C-alpha cells in the first residue's frame, strides 16, 4: 500500500520532480494543473494581466495568451499582478500547512503541559477539526499521539539521569504520578524503576538461529519482539542485547518462543507469505522514528521506496538524512523492512547488517 502512504508527498514538490524546462512541457503542466510544477515556474495571461501558479483552479486561458516566468518577481517585472485565487506570490498552501504543523510540533515539544487541540488550531489559523486532519496527514500522528510520544521520550531521558522516578515524572511534565503510571507499561515495556535501572528484573526472552542470511537473534519482551539482529557471530549478537539491558533477565527460548522465531525466519525465507509479517512488536523510538517506521511497513515485498519518497510521505521532504538515520536505528530487521528503502538513483544505500544482506533480501523478495 505504498501508494496510499505517499499521498502526502504528491501534494508538494519532491526529489525527482520533472524540470518543465520547455514551453510545451510547461503548458502541459498548466493544462493538467500539475502541482509538481508549483514553485518551478509561473504563468501569466495577457488578457487578464494576472499571473498564476501552474495548479491554479482558474479557468484555463488560451495558449496564445500565456507566457511563462521563472519567478513571481519576473512576472511582476513584466507588468502582471498576482492571482487572488492561487496567491502565487506566497508559499504554496501545502507548504503553509506543513509550516503550521511544524510550529505546532515545536509548541508541543516545549510546553510543560500538552496544549489543547483548540489552542493549537487557533495558533495555526484553522478550525480544530481541520487542524486535527492536517496535523495527522503531515505527521502520521494525531496531536495527542504526538504529544504522548514526545513525553514518553522525555521520561525515558529523565529516568536515565534523575535521582528518583518521582523527580523524572515531574521533570517530564506529568501533572500527577498516577497518570504516568497508568501509561508506563505502554511507553517503557516494564516498570519505570526497572527501566531506570537498566532493565533490572525485566524478562527478555531470546534465541539465536541460522537462516539464509547467516545468524539471526530474536528477542522479545512480554509485549512483543524488541530485537531482530543479523550477524556472523552468535556471541556478539547476544552481547548487544546484554549491553542494551545490562540488568535484565535474559531467558532462553521455549516452544512458544521457538514458534515466534520461526515466524521471523519466515520473513527471510518466504517473504510475502500470508500473515508472516503480523508480528507483535515492542519497538521504542522518537515520534519521528515511529512515523518513518510506519511508512516502511506499508512497502510490500518486491517493492522499494527511496529515502526521499519516505521523507516526503511523512511531510518532511528535506529530512532525507534523518530518514536514513531512522532506518539505521531500526532494531527489528525485516519486521520493519528498512531494507526496502534505497537511494533515489536506485543504489542500495546503507544497511545496519551489511549491504550484502540487503541485496540478498531484495533479490529474494523480487523473486517471491
C-alpha positions as CSV (number, residue, x, y, z in Angstrom):
1,X,0.0,0.0,0.0
2,X,2.9,2.3,-0.6
3,X,0.9,4.5,-2.9
4,X,-1.5,5.4,-0.1
5,X,1.4,6.2,2.1
6,X,2.8,8.6,-0.5
7,X,-0.4,10.6,-1.0
8,X,1.0,13.3,1.3
9,X,4.2,13.6,-0.8
10,X,2.2,14.1,-4.0
11,X,1.0,17.5,-2.9
12,X,4.3,19.1,-2.8
13,X,7.5,19.1,-5.0
14,X,9.8,16.2,-4.3
15,X,13.1,15.0,-5.4
16,X,13.0,13.9,-9.0
17,X,10.3,16.4,-10.0
18,X,10.2,16.9,-13.8
19,X,12.1,20.1,-14.7
20,X,9.4,21.5,-17.0
21,X,12.3,23.1,-18.9
22,X,10.5,23.9,-22.2
23,X,7.3,25.7,-23.1
24,X,5.4,22.6,-24.3
25,X,6.1,20.8,-21.0
26,X,5.1,23.9,-19.0
27,X,1.8,24.3,-20.9
28,X,1.0,20.6,-20.4
29,X,1.5,21.1,-16.7
30,X,-0.8,24.1,-16.7
31,X,-3.5,22.1,-18.6
32,X,-3.1,19.3,-16.1
33,X,-2.9,21.7,-13.1
34,X,0.1,19.7,-12.1
35,X,1.0,20.6,-8.5
36,X,4.5,19.3,-9.0
37,X,5.2,22.3,-11.2
38,X,4.3,24.8,-8.4
39,X,7.4,26.6,-7.4
40,X,9.2,25.6,-10.7
41,X,7.6,28.2,-12.9
42,X,4.7,30.7,-13.0
43,X,2.4,31.5,-16.0
44,X,0.9,34.9,-16.9
45,X,-2.2,35.6,-19.0
46,X,-2.0,38.7,-21.3
47,X,-5.8,39.2,-21.5
48,X,-6.3,39.4,-17.7
49,X,-2.9,40.9,-16.6
50,X,-2.7,38.2,-13.9
51,X,0.0,35.6,-13.2
52,X,-0.7,32.2,-11.5
53,X,0.9,29.1,-10.2
54,X,0.5,26.0,-12.6
55,X,-2.0,24.3,-10.3
56,X,-4.4,27.3,-10.2
57,X,-8.0,26.3,-10.5
58,X,-8.9,29.4,-12.5
59,X,-10.5,29.0,-16.0
60,X,-7.9,27.8,-18.5
61,X,-6.6,30.6,-20.8
62,X,-6.0,30.3,-24.5
63,X,-2.5,29.1,-25.2
64,X,-1.6,32.2,-27.3
65,X,-2.3,34.5,-24.4
66,X,0.0,32.6,-22.0
67,X,3.6,33.4,-21.2
68,X,5.9,31.6,-18.6
69,X,8.1,33.1,-16.0
70,X,10.7,31.6,-13.7
71,X,9.7,33.6,-10.6
72,X,7.0,35.9,-9.2
73,X,9.4,38.8,-9.4
74,X,9.9,38.2,-13.2
75,X,6.1,38.1,-13.8
76,X,5.6,41.3,-11.8
77,X,8.5,43.0,-13.6
78,X,6.7,42.2,-16.9
79,X,3.6,44.0,-15.6
80,X,1.5,41.2,-14.2
81,X,-0.2,41.1,-10.8
82,X,-0.7,38.0,-8.6
83,X,-3.9,36.0,-8.9
84,X,-6.2,36.4,-5.9
85,X,-7.3,32.8,-6.1
86,X,-4.0,30.9,-6.0
87,X,-1.8,33.7,-4.5
88,X,1.3,32.8,-6.5
89,X,3.4,35.4,-4.7
90,X,3.1,33.4,-1.4
91,X,4.3,29.9,-0.4
92,X,2.1,27.1,-1.7
93,X,-0.9,26.3,0.6
94,X,0.6,22.8,1.4
95,X,3.9,24.4,2.4
96,X,2.0,26.8,4.7
97,X,0.2,23.9,6.3
98,X,3.4,22.0,6.8
99,X,4.9,25.1,8.4
100,X,1.9,25.4,10.7
101,X,2.2,21.8,11.8
102,X,6.0,22.2,12.4
103,X,5.2,25.2,14.6
104,X,2.6,23.2,16.5
105,X,5.1,20.3,17.0
106,X,7.7,22.8,18.4
107,X,4.9,24.2,20.7
108,X,4.1,20.7,21.9
109,X,7.8,19.8,22.5
110,X,8.5,23.0,24.5
111,X,5.3,23.1,26.6
112,X,5.3,21.8,30.1
113,X,1.7,20.5,29.6
114,X,0.4,19.4,26.3
115,X,-1.5,22.3,24.7
116,X,-5.2,21.8,24.0
117,X,-6.3,21.0,20.4
118,X,-8.3,24.2,20.3
119,X,-5.3,26.3,21.2
120,X,-3.0,24.6,18.7
121,X,-5.7,25.1,16.0
122,X,-6.2,28.7,16.8
123,X,-2.5,29.4,16.6
124,X,-2.5,27.7,13.1
125,X,-5.5,29.7,12.0
126,X,-7.6,26.6,11.4
127,X,-10.7,25.0,13.0
128,X,-9.9,22.2,15.5
129,X,-11.4,19.6,13.1
130,X,-9.4,20.8,10.1
131,X,-6.2,21.2,12.1
132,X,-6.5,17.7,13.5
133,X,-6.9,16.3,10.0
134,X,-3.9,18.4,8.6
135,X,-1.7,17.5,11.5
136,X,-2.3,13.8,11.1
137,X,-1.8,14.0,7.3
138,X,1.6,15.7,7.7
139,X,3.0,13.8,10.7
140,X,1.1,10.4,10.6
141,X,0.0,11.0,14.2
142,X,-2.8,12.9,15.9
143,X,-1.7,15.9,18.0
144,X,-2.4,13.9,21.2
145,X,-0.4,10.9,20.0
146,X,2.5,13.2,19.0
147,X,2.4,14.8,22.5
148,X,2.3,11.4,24.2
149,X,5.2,10.1,22.1
150,X,7.3,13.2,22.8
151,X,6.6,13.0,26.5
152,X,7.4,9.3,26.5
153,X,10.8,10.1,25.1
154,X,11.3,12.8,27.7
155,X,10.5,10.4,30.6
156,X,13.0,7.9,29.2
157,X,15.7,10.5,29.1
158,X,14.8,11.8,32.6
159,X,14.7,8.2,34.1
160,X,18.3,7.7,32.9
161,X,19.6,10.6,35.0
162,X,17.1,11.7,37.6
163,X,17.7,11.0,41.3
164,X,14.3,9.2,41.6
165,X,11.4,8.1,39.4
166,X,9.3,10.8,41.0
167,X,11.7,13.5,40.0
168,X,11.8,12.2,36.5
169,X,7.9,12.2,36.3
170,X,7.8,15.9,37.4
171,X,10.6,16.9,35.1
172,X,8.9,15.3,32.1
173,X,5.7,17.4,32.7
174,X,3.3,14.9,34.2
175,X,0.7,16.6,36.3
176,X,0.4,13.6,38.6
177,X,2.3,10.4,39.1
178,X,-0.9,8.3,38.8
179,X,-1.4,9.4,35.2
180,X,2.1,8.4,34.4
181,X,1.9,5.0,36.0
182,X,-1.3,4.3,34.1
183,X,0.7,4.6,30.8
184,X,4.1,3.5,31.9
185,X,3.8,-0.1,30.6
186,X,2.9,1.0,27.2
187,X,5.7,3.5,27.0
188,X,8.5,1.6,28.6
189,X,7.6,-2.1,28.3
190,X,8.4,-2.5,32.0
191,X,8.1,-0.8,35.4
192,X,9.7,2.7,35.4
193,X,12.1,1.8,38.2
194,X,13.2,-1.3,36.2
195,X,13.8,0.8,33.0
196,X,15.8,3.3,35.0
197,X,17.9,0.5,36.5
198,X,19.0,-1.0,33.2
199,X,16.1,-3.4,33.0
200,X,16.6,-4.9,36.4
201,X,14.2,-7.9,36.9
202,X,12.8,-7.4,33.4
203,X,12.4,-10.7,31.4
204,X,13.7,-10.7,27.9
205,X,13.4,-14.0,26.1
206,X,15.8,-14.6,23.2
207,X,17.1,-17.2,20.8
208,X,19.8,-17.4,18.1
209,X,19.2,-19.4,14.9
210,X,20.5,-19.9,11.5
211,X,18.8,-18.5,8.4
212,X,19.6,-17.8,4.7
213,X,21.4,-14.6,5.8
214,X,23.6,-16.1,8.4
215,X,22.9,-15.9,12.1
216,X,19.8,-14.1,13.5
217,X,19.0,-13.2,17.1
218,X,15.4,-12.7,18.0
219,X,14.5,-11.1,21.4
220,X,11.1,-10.2,22.9
221,X,9.6,-8.7,26.0
222,X,6.1,-9.7,27.2
223,X,4.7,-7.1,24.8
224,X,6.4,-8.3,21.6
225,X,9.5,-8.6,19.6
226,X,12.1,-6.0,20.6
227,X,15.1,-7.1,18.5
228,X,15.8,-8.9,15.3
229,X,19.6,-8.7,14.6
230,X,21.6,-10.3,11.8
231,X,25.3,-11.1,12.2
232,X,28.0,-13.7,11.8
233,X,28.9,-14.2,15.4
234,X,26.1,-15.5,17.8
235,X,28.0,-14.4,20.9
236,X,28.4,-10.9,19.6
237,X,24.6,-10.7,18.9
238,X,23.8,-11.8,22.4
239,X,26.2,-9.2,23.9
240,X,24.4,-6.5,22.0
241,X,21.2,-7.4,23.9
242,X,23.0,-7.6,27.2
243,X,24.6,-4.2,26.7
244,X,21.2,-2.6,25.9
245,X,19.6,-4.0,29.1
246,X,22.5,-5.0,31.3
247,X,20.4,-5.9,34.3
248,X,17.5,-7.6,32.6
249,X,17.0,-11.3,33.0
250,X,17.8,-12.9,29.6
251,X,15.9,-16.2,29.2
252,X,16.3,-18.9,26.7
253,X,13.6,-20.0,24.3
254,X,10.7,-22.3,24.9
255,X,8.3,-24.0,22.4
256,X,6.1,-20.9,22.1
257,X,9.1,-18.6,21.6
258,X,10.6,-21.0,19.0
259,X,7.4,-20.7,17.0
260,X,7.9,-16.9,17.1
261,X,11.5,-17.3,15.9
262,X,10.2,-19.5,13.1
263,X,7.8,-16.7,12.0
264,X,10.8,-14.2,11.9
265,X,12.8,-16.6,9.8
266,X,9.8,-16.9,7.5
267,X,10.1,-13.2,6.8
268,X,13.6,-14.1,5.3
269,X,12.9,-17.4,3.7
270,X,9.4,-16.8,2.4
271,X,8.9,-13.0,2.0
272,X,5.3,-12.1,1.4
273,X,3.8,-15.3,2.8
274,X,0.3,-14.6,4.2
275,X,0.4,-13.4,7.8
276,X,4.2,-13.7,8.0
277,X,4.7,-10.0,8.8
278,X,1.9,-9.8,11.5
279,X,4.4,-10.0,14.4
280,X,3.7,-8.4,17.8
281,X,6.4,-5.7,18.1
282,X,7.7,-3.8,21.1
283,X,9.8,-1.1,19.5
284,X,10.6,2.3,21.1
285,X,11.8,5.4,19.4
286,X,11.1,9.1,18.9
287,X,7.9,10.3,17.3
288,X,9.9,11.0,14.1
289,X,11.3,7.4,14.0
290,X,7.8,5.9,14.5
291,X,6.5,8.0,11.6
292,X,9.3,6.7,9.4
293,X,8.8,3.1,10.6
294,X,5.1,3.3,10.0
295,X,5.7,4.2,6.3
296,X,8.3,1.4,5.9
297,X,5.7,-1.1,7.0
298,X,3.5,-0.1,4.1
299,X,6.1,-1.0,1.5
300,X,5.2,-4.5,0.2
301,X,7.7,-7.3,-0.6
302,X,9.1,-6.8,-4.1
303,X,8.8,-3.0,-3.9
304,X,11.1,-0.3,-2.8
305,X,10.9,3.4,-2.0
306,X,13.7,6.0,-1.9
307,X,14.8,7.8,1.2
308,X,13.4,11.0,-0.4
309,X,10.0,9.4,-1.0
310,X,9.8,8.2,2.6
311,X,10.8,11.7,3.8
312,X,8.0,13.2,1.6
313,X,5.5,10.7,2.8
314,X,5.9,11.9,6.4
315,X,5.7,15.5,5.4
316,X,9.4,16.2,5.8
317,X,10.8,16.3,2.2
318,X,14.1,17.8,3.3
319,X,14.7,15.2,6.1
320,X,16.3,12.6,3.9
321,X,19.3,12.1,6.1
322,X,17.1,11.9,9.2
323,X,15.1,9.2,7.5
324,X,18.3,7.3,6.8
325,X,19.2,7.5,10.5
326,X,15.8,6.3,11.5
327,X,16.3,3.3,9.2
328,X,19.7,2.7,10.7
329,X,18.3,2.7,14.3
330,X,15.6,0.1,13.5
331,X,16.1,-2.7,16.0
332,X,13.7,-5.2,14.3
333,X,15.1,-6.1,10.9
334,X,12.7,-7.4,8.3
335,X,9.7,-6.9,10.6
336,X,10.1,-3.1,9.9
337,X,11.6,-3.5,6.4
338,X,14.2,-0.8,6.2
339,X,16.0,-2.9,3.6
340,X,13.3,-1.8,1.1
341,X,14.5,1.8,1.2
342,X,17.1,2.7,-1.4
343,X,18.8,5.7,-2.9
344,X,17.0,7.8,-5.4
345,X,19.4,6.6,-8.1
346,X,18.4,3.0,-7.3
347,X,21.6,2.3,-5.4
348,X,21.2,0.1,-2.3
349,X,22.4,2.7,0.2
350,X,23.4,1.6,3.7
351,X,22.1,-1.2,5.8
352,X,22.9,-1.8,9.5
353,X,23.5,-5.5,9.0
354,X,25.5,-5.2,5.8
355,X,24.6,-4.2,2.2
356,X,25.2,-7.8,1.1
357,X,22.3,-8.9,3.3
358,X,20.2,-6.0,2.0
359,X,20.8,-7.0,-1.6
360,X,20.0,-10.6,-0.8
361,X,16.7,-9.7,0.9
362,X,15.7,-7.6,-2.1
363,X,16.6,-10.3,-4.5
364,X,14.6,-12.9,-2.6
365,X,11.6,-10.6,-2.5
366,X,11.8,-9.7,-6.1
367,X,11.6,-13.4,-7.0
368,X,8.9,-14.2,-4.5
